[in-house]
Amino acid sequence: MSHLLKYNADVNIENNQGNTPLSDAVECKCVEPLAIMLKHNSTGINKKYDEGETLLHIAVRNEIIVD
């Protein structure tokens, strides 16, 4: 993950379902990659997903804590 971000990989790019690497990391509870992406670039943190939820809503629902 760090290697990709070093070369400016876009963590906010959407797939055909509207999901981003950030949202996928939250959904699968992948805390370490999520923390790395958030430290690198968190511009997509406020994107609204299904039912108007942001990544923060989804993280709280999934009981994810990132230091």
Secondary structure, 3 states (H helix, E strand, C coil): CHHHHHCCCCCCCCCCCCCCHHHHHHHCCCHHHHHHHHHHCCHHHHCCCHHHCCHHHHHHHCCCCCC
